[in-house]
Amino acid sequence: MSISNMNFLERILYLLQRYGVSYLKGAGTTLAIALVSTAIGCLIGFVVGVVQTIPVDKKRDSAAKRGLLRVVKMILKAYVELFRGTPMIVQAVFIYYGLSQMFQIQLGMWSAAFLVVSINTGAYMAESVRGGIISVDPGQMEGAKAIGMTHVQAMKNVILPQAIRNIMPQIGNNLIINIKDTSVLSVISIVDLFFVHKSVAGALYTYFESATIVMAIYLTMTLVTSRLLLLVEKKMDGDANYELVDTMDIGNQLRTIRENDGEGRRG
């Protein structure tokens, strides 16, 4: 039977039977790019966000340190604004085609794909991390410094663990966005799920049927990811009931951490 004589459901079954493996491979590519790039983007975002929140003390810090921090923060601010203010599809074209033509920098399409999604995610995560750090009660930092912790020790042991929990929903949101937004990478010939859809629909003129299949796959991936992230958030929340602990014991533990870090640097 010709595909033109089939009804809607028959055409969907025909596409699944003939191109089902291609759809699954495209979905696998989409997930791989989204997962890896979100992880790298989170690392970039954490570094940028932490640097942006480094305090400047006009009395204690030298003029050279203040100047260097100001320049670094300006560069990072420009990076965040640039990649948050331009579409990912334009960034992909610029990096993959533009760098090659203008600067003779040859990037493979896979390298370009991971680079584009990673630095785009990093720009969004930088602001999330900065907001997460700022959301922590300033008294936490003051208390850590009061017992002798340096800024780095206080960030590592007191502030960042709380900030990470605060921004977990945003990390999950970025992952879900990346699962969907990787569709723009078809512009640099990445064979993801959307690229497979365009190829199948263009060959058989089954745009509506192929789009229905692809939408169902995207929805499945995002729903499963969302549920898994909710489980992670609940795990990080811990038990519903908490036991009171000795605050003096917490102080002793923090002093031990500080002393161990100091011994490690001297060693």
ROVONU-632965 format. One record per residue (C-alpha): residue number from 1; x, y, z. Coordinates in nm, 3 decimals, always signed. Layout:
% residues N
+------+---------+---------+---------+
! resi !       u !       v !       w !
+------+---------+---------+---------+
!  NUM !       X !       Y !       Z !
...
+------+---------+---------+---------+
***
This chain:
% residues 267
+------+---------+---------+---------+
! resi !       u !       v !       w !
+------+---------+---------+---------+
!    1 !  +0.000 !  +0.000 !  +0.000 !
!    2 !  +0.127 !  +0.347 !  -0.088 !
!    3 !  +0.190 !  +0.576 !  +0.208 !
!    4 !  -0.040 !  +0.834 !  +0.052 !
!    5 !  -0.331 !  +0.589 !  +0.087 !
!    6 !  -0.268 !  +0.525 !  +0.457 !
!    7 !  -0.454 !  +0.698 !  +0.736 !
!    8 !  -0.279 !  +0.899 !  +1.009 !
!    9 !  -0.213 !  +0.610 !  +1.250 !
!   10 !  -0.098 !  +0.380 !  +0.972 !
!   11 !  +0.154 !  +0.638 !  +0.854 !
!   12 !  +0.291 !  +0.675 !  +1.208 !
!   13 !  +0.328 !  +0.297 !  +1.241 !
!   14 !  +0.496 !  +0.286 !  +0.900 !
!   15 !  +0.747 !  +0.555 !  +1.003 !
!   16 !  +0.820 !  +0.378 !  +1.331 !
!   17 !  +0.873 !  +0.047 !  +1.154 !
!   18 !  +1.098 !  +0.193 !  +0.886 !
!   19 !  +1.281 !  +0.469 !  +1.075 !
!   20 !  +1.237 !  +0.371 !  +1.439 !
!   21 !  +1.609 !  +0.297 !  +1.485 !
!   22 !  +1.700 !  +0.633 !  +1.332 !
!   23 !  +1.465 !  +0.813 !  +1.572 !
!   24 !  +1.622 !  +0.631 !  +1.869 !
!   25 !  +1.976 !  +0.710 !  +1.754 !
!   26 !  +1.880 !  +1.074 !  +1.713 !
!   27 !  +1.731 !  +1.076 !  +2.063 !
!   28 !  +2.052 !  +0.921 !  +2.198 !
!   29 !  +2.259 !  +1.194 !  +2.033 !
!   30 !  +2.030 !  +1.459 !  +2.178 !
!   31 !  +2.060 !  +1.316 !  +2.530 !
!   32 !  +2.438 !  +1.276 !  +2.506 !
!   33 !  +2.492 !  +1.637 !  +2.400 !
!   34 !  +2.247 !  +1.769 !  +2.660 !
!   35 !  +2.390 !  +1.569 !  +2.951 !
!   36 !  +2.759 !  +1.627 !  +2.879 !
!   37 !  +2.716 !  +1.993 !  +2.789 !
!   38 !  +2.500 !  +2.064 !  +3.094 !
!   39 !  +2.765 !  +1.908 !  +3.320 !
!   40 !  +3.044 !  +2.113 !  +3.159 !
!   41 !  +2.825 !  +2.422 !  +3.160 !
!   42 !  +2.759 !  +2.380 !  +3.532 !
!   43 !  +3.133 !  +2.370 !  +3.600 !
!   44 !  +3.183 !  +2.685 !  +3.392 !
!   45 !  +2.893 !  +2.851 !  +3.569 !
!   46 !  +3.026 !  +2.763 !  +3.914 !
!   47 !  +3.368 !  +2.909 !  +3.837 !
!   48 !  +3.224 !  +3.227 !  +3.686 !
!   49 !  +2.962 !  +3.266 !  +3.958 !
!   50 !  +3.213 !  +3.221 !  +4.241 !
!   51 !  +3.459 !  +3.467 !  +4.087 !
!   52 !  +3.182 !  +3.725 !  +4.044 !
!   53 !  +3.104 !  +3.707 !  +4.418 !
!   54 !  +3.464 !  +3.746 !  +4.541 !
!   55 !  +3.455 !  +4.046 !  +4.777 !
!   56 !  +3.696 !  +4.336 !  +4.738 !
!   57 !  +3.835 !  +4.494 !  +5.055 !
!   58 !  +3.976 !  +4.837 !  +4.982 !
!   59 !  +4.170 !  +4.837 !  +5.308 !
!   60 !  +4.328 !  +4.492 !  +5.295 !
!   61 !  +4.354 !  +4.419 !  +4.922 !
!   62 !  +4.630 !  +4.575 !  +4.717 !
!   63 !  +4.554 !  +4.804 !  +4.423 !
!   64 !  +4.688 !  +4.538 !  +4.183 !
!   65 !  +4.449 !  +4.273 !  +4.322 !
!   66 !  +4.154 !  +4.510 !  +4.307 !
!   67 !  +4.239 !  +4.607 !  +3.951 !
!   68 !  +4.283 !  +4.247 !  +3.839 !
!   69 !  +3.952 !  +4.142 !  +3.994 !
!   70 !  +3.775 !  +4.435 !  +3.830 !
!   71 !  +3.909 !  +4.343 !  +3.486 !
!   72 !  +3.829 !  +3.971 !  +3.530 !
!   73 !  +3.476 !  +4.048 !  +3.647 !
!   74 !  +3.420 !  +4.280 !  +3.349 !
!   75 !  +3.532 !  +4.006 !  +3.108 !
!   76 !  +3.309 !  +3.748 !  +3.276 !
!   77 !  +3.017 !  +3.989 !  +3.277 !
!   78 !  +3.063 !  +4.046 !  +2.903 !
!   79 !  +3.073 !  +3.669 !  +2.844 !
!   80 !  +2.750 !  +3.617 !  +3.038 !
!   81 !  +2.568 !  +3.900 !  +2.860 !
!   82 !  +2.691 !  +3.793 !  +2.516 !
!   83 !  +2.579 !  +3.430 !  +2.540 !
!   84 !  +2.257 !  +3.502 !  +2.727 !
!   85 !  +2.163 !  +3.778 !  +2.483 !
!   86 !  +2.210 !  +3.591 !  +2.153 !
!   87 !  +2.029 !  +3.283 !  +2.016 !
!   88 !  +2.207 !  +2.950 !  +2.040 !
!   89 !  +2.150 !  +2.885 !  +1.669 !
!   90 !  +2.346 !  +3.203 !  +1.584 !
!   91 !  +2.622 !  +3.102 !  +1.825 !
!   92 !  +2.644 !  +2.761 !  +1.657 !
!   93 !  +2.676 !  +2.916 !  +1.310 !
!   94 !  +2.932 !  +3.170 !  +1.433 !
!   95 !  +3.151 !  +2.914 !  +1.608 !
!   96 !  +3.132 !  +2.637 !  +1.348 !
!   97 !  +3.142 !  +2.842 !  +1.027 !
!   98 !  +3.263 !  +3.184 !  +1.140 !
!   99 !  +3.576 !  +3.075 !  +1.326 !
!  100 !  +3.683 !  +2.869 !  +1.026 !
!  101 !  +3.637 !  +3.152 !  +0.774 !
!  102 !  +3.766 !  +3.441 !  +0.983 !
!  103 !  +4.035 !  +3.287 !  +1.204 !
!  104 !  +4.114 !  +2.956 !  +1.029 !
!  105 !  +4.013 !  +2.767 !  +1.345 !
!  106 !  +3.881 !  +2.431 !  +1.230 !
!  107 !  +3.634 !  +2.266 !  +1.467 !
!  108 !  +3.457 !  +1.938 !  +1.401 !
!  109 !  +3.080 !  +1.955 !  +1.420 !
!  110 !  +3.078 !  +1.747 !  +1.740 !
!  111 !  +3.338 !  +1.968 !  +1.907 !
!  112 !  +3.144 !  +2.275 !  +1.800 !
!  113 !  +2.817 !  +2.127 !  +1.928 !
!  114 !  +2.953 !  +2.048 !  +2.274 !
!  115 !  +3.131 !  +2.384 !  +2.290 !
!  116 !  +2.824 !  +2.587 !  +2.193 !
!  117 !  +2.585 !  +2.420 !  +2.437 !
!  118 !  +2.843 !  +2.416 !  +2.719 !
!  119 !  +2.934 !  +2.784 !  +2.707 !
!  120 !  +2.571 !  +2.882 !  +2.655 !
!  121 !  +2.470 !  +2.681 !  +2.961 !
!  122 !  +2.766 !  +2.822 !  +3.155 !
!  123 !  +2.645 !  +3.176 !  +3.094 !
!  124 !  +2.301 !  +3.099 !  +3.237 !
!  125 !  +2.441 !  +2.893 !  +3.524 !
!  126 !  +2.681 !  +3.173 !  +3.622 !
!  127 !  +2.392 !  +3.398 !  +3.715 !
!  128 !  +2.214 !  +3.111 !  +3.891 !
!  129 !  +2.524 !  +3.034 !  +4.098 !
!  130 !  +2.576 !  +3.399 !  +4.182 !
!  131 !  +2.214 !  +3.425 !  +4.291 !
!  132 !  +2.245 !  +3.102 !  +4.491 !
!  133 !  +2.550 !  +3.232 !  +4.678 !
!  134 !  +2.386 !  +3.567 !  +4.747 !
!  135 !  +2.072 !  +3.389 !  +4.874 !
!  136 !  +2.269 !  +3.228 !  +5.159 !
!  137 !  +2.238 !  +3.427 !  +5.481 !
!  138 !  +2.540 !  +3.664 !  +5.509 !
!  139 !  +2.565 !  +3.558 !  +5.871 !
!  140 !  +2.691 !  +3.220 !  +5.750 !
!  141 !  +3.001 !  +3.379 !  +5.599 !
!  142 !  +3.051 !  +3.607 !  +5.897 !
!  143 !  +3.026 !  +3.312 !  +6.135 !
!  144 !  +3.275 !  +3.108 !  +5.934 !
!  145 !  +3.525 !  +3.394 !  +5.929 !
!  146 !  +3.470 !  +3.452 !  +6.301 !
!  147 !  +3.612 !  +3.107 !  +6.378 !
!  148 !  +3.916 !  +3.172 !  +6.161 !
!  149 !  +3.815 !  +3.039 !  +5.819 !
!  150 !  +3.951 !  +3.205 !  +5.506 !
!  151 !  +3.714 !  +3.314 !  +5.229 !
!  152 !  +3.800 !  +3.003 !  +5.025 !
!  153 !  +3.742 !  +2.769 !  +5.319 !
!  154 !  +3.410 !  +2.936 !  +5.403 !
!  155 !  +3.293 !  +2.910 !  +5.042 !
!  156 !  +3.395 !  +2.544 !  +5.011 !
!  157 !  +3.261 !  +2.418 !  +5.344 !
!  158 !  +2.974 !  +2.652 !  +5.432 !
!  159 !  +2.836 !  +2.861 !  +5.145 !
!  160 !  +2.860 !  +2.644 !  +4.831 !
!  161 !  +2.692 !  +2.332 !  +4.980 !
!  162 !  +2.388 !  +2.545 !  +5.062 !
!  163 !  +2.403 !  +2.734 !  +4.731 !
!  164 !  +2.410 !  +2.407 !  +4.534 !
!  165 !  +2.088 !  +2.293 !  +4.698 !
!  166 !  +1.928 !  +2.631 !  +4.626 !
!  167 !  +2.010 !  +2.613 !  +4.254 !
!  168 !  +1.933 !  +2.245 !  +4.195 !
!  169 !  +1.596 !  +2.330 !  +4.032 !
!  170 !  +1.775 !  +2.565 !  +3.793 !
!  171 !  +2.033 !  +2.299 !  +3.704 !
!  172 !  +1.750 !  +2.061 !  +3.620 !
!  173 !  +1.572 !  +2.332 !  +3.425 !
!  174 !  +1.884 !  +2.395 !  +3.217 !
!  175 !  +1.916 !  +2.024 !  +3.142 !
!  176 !  +1.556 !  +2.007 !  +3.020 !
!  177 !  +1.606 !  +2.322 !  +2.811 !
!  178 !  +1.920 !  +2.173 !  +2.655 !
!  179 !  +1.737 !  +1.853 !  +2.562 !
!  180 !  +1.499 !  +2.067 !  +2.357 !
!  181 !  +1.741 !  +2.335 !  +2.237 !
!  182 !  +1.991 !  +2.090 !  +2.089 !
!  183 !  +1.747 !  +2.080 !  +1.796 !
!  184 !  +1.910 !  +2.400 !  +1.668 !
!  185 !  +2.237 !  +2.209 !  +1.616 !
!  186 !  +2.092 !  +2.059 !  +1.300 !
!  187 !  +2.210 !  +2.384 !  +1.140 !
!  188 !  +2.567 !  +2.250 !  +1.167 !
!  189 !  +2.459 !  +1.900 !  +1.052 !
!  190 !  +2.444 !  +1.730 !  +1.392 !
!  191 !  +2.225 !  +1.422 !  +1.340 !
!  192 !  +2.009 !  +1.467 !  +1.648 !
!  193 !  +1.641 !  +1.387 !  +1.687 !
!  194 !  +1.523 !  +1.698 !  +1.503 !
!  195 !  +1.764 !  +1.633 !  +1.214 !
!  196 !  +1.617 !  +1.284 !  +1.176 !
!  197 !  +1.268 !  +1.436 !  +1.172 !
!  198 !  +1.363 !  +1.679 !  +0.894 !
!  199 !  +1.520 !  +1.400 !  +0.690 !
!  200 !  +1.223 !  +1.165 !  +0.723 !
!  201 !  +0.962 !  +1.435 !  +0.667 !
!  202 !  +1.148 !  +1.572 !  +0.367 !
!  203 !  +1.181 !  +1.228 !  +0.206 !
!  204 !  +0.821 !  +1.115 !  +0.250 !
!  205 !  +0.634 !  +1.445 !  +0.302 !
!  206 !  +0.503 !  +1.317 !  +0.635 !
!  207 !  +0.568 !  +1.634 !  +0.834 !
!  208 !  +0.274 !  +1.603 !  +1.072 !
!  209 !  +0.323 !  +1.232 !  +1.141 !
!  210 !  +0.699 !  +1.261 !  +1.192 !
!  211 !  +0.656 !  +1.569 !  +1.412 !
!  212 !  +0.406 !  +1.375 !  +1.626 !
!  213 !  +0.661 !  +1.097 !  +1.683 !
!  214 !  +0.939 !  +1.344 !  +1.762 !
!  215 !  +0.721 !  +1.543 !  +2.001 !
!  216 !  +0.632 !  +1.224 !  +2.187 !
!  217 !  +1.001 !  +1.132 !  +2.219 !
!  218 !  +1.100 !  +1.480 !  +2.339 !
!  219 !  +0.814 !  +1.482 !  +2.590 !
!  220 !  +0.917 !  +1.140 !  +2.722 !
!  221 !  +1.279 !  +1.248 !  +2.767 !
!  222 !  +1.188 !  +1.571 !  +2.947 !
!  223 !  +0.928 !  +1.408 !  +3.174 !
!  224 !  +1.164 !  +1.127 !  +3.276 !
!  225 !  +1.445 !  +1.377 !  +3.337 !
!  226 !  +1.216 !  +1.597 !  +3.542 !
!  227 !  +1.108 !  +1.307 !  +3.765 !
!  228 !  +1.466 !  +1.192 !  +3.818 !
!  229 !  +1.572 !  +1.543 !  +3.917 !
!  230 !  +1.287 !  +1.565 !  +4.166 !
!  231 !  +1.417 !  +1.246 !  +4.327 !
!  232 !  +1.765 !  +1.398 !  +4.349 !
!  233 !  +1.624 !  +1.712 !  +4.512 !
!  234 !  +1.432 !  +1.507 !  +4.768 !
!  235 !  +1.748 !  +1.308 !  +4.841 !
!  236 !  +1.939 !  +1.629 !  +4.902 !
!  237 !  +1.665 !  +1.755 !  +5.135 !
!  238 !  +1.733 !  +1.466 !  +5.370 !
!  239 !  +1.492 !  +1.332 !  +5.629 !
!  240 !  +1.178 !  +1.517 !  +5.726 !
!  241 !  +1.276 !  +1.503 !  +6.094 !
!  242 !  +1.604 !  +1.640 !  +6.222 !
!  243 !  +1.787 !  +1.584 !  +6.548 !
!  244 !  +1.930 !  +1.877 !  +6.739 !
!  245 !  +2.307 !  +1.874 !  +6.746 !
!  246 !  +2.558 !  +2.035 !  +6.974 !
!  247 !  +2.659 !  +2.368 !  +6.821 !
!  248 !  +2.992 !  +2.349 !  +7.001 !
!  249 !  +3.059 !  +2.022 !  +6.820 !
!  250 !  +2.991 !  +2.194 !  +6.486 !
!  251 !  +3.240 !  +2.464 !  +6.581 !
!  252 !  +3.501 !  +2.202 !  +6.664 !
!  253 !  +3.443 !  +2.029 !  +6.329 !
!  254 !  +3.485 !  +2.356 !  +6.142 !
!  255 !  +3.808 !  +2.431 !  +6.329 !
!  256 !  +3.935 !  +2.084 !  +6.239 !
!  257 !  +3.860 !  +2.149 !  +5.872 !
!  258 !  +4.044 !  +2.479 !  +5.887 !
!  259 !  +4.345 !  +2.322 !  +6.056 !
!  260 !  +4.358 !  +2.032 !  +5.808 !
!  261 !  +4.344 !  +2.273 !  +5.514 !
!  262 !  +4.625 !  +2.475 !  +5.668 !
!  263 !  +4.841 !  +2.165 !  +5.720 !
!  264 !  +4.773 !  +2.055 !  +5.362 !
!  265 !  +4.899 !  +2.384 !  +5.223 !
!  266 !  +5.213 !  +2.379 !  +5.442 !
!  267 !  +5.279 !  +2.017 !  +5.334 !
+------+---------+---------+---------+
***
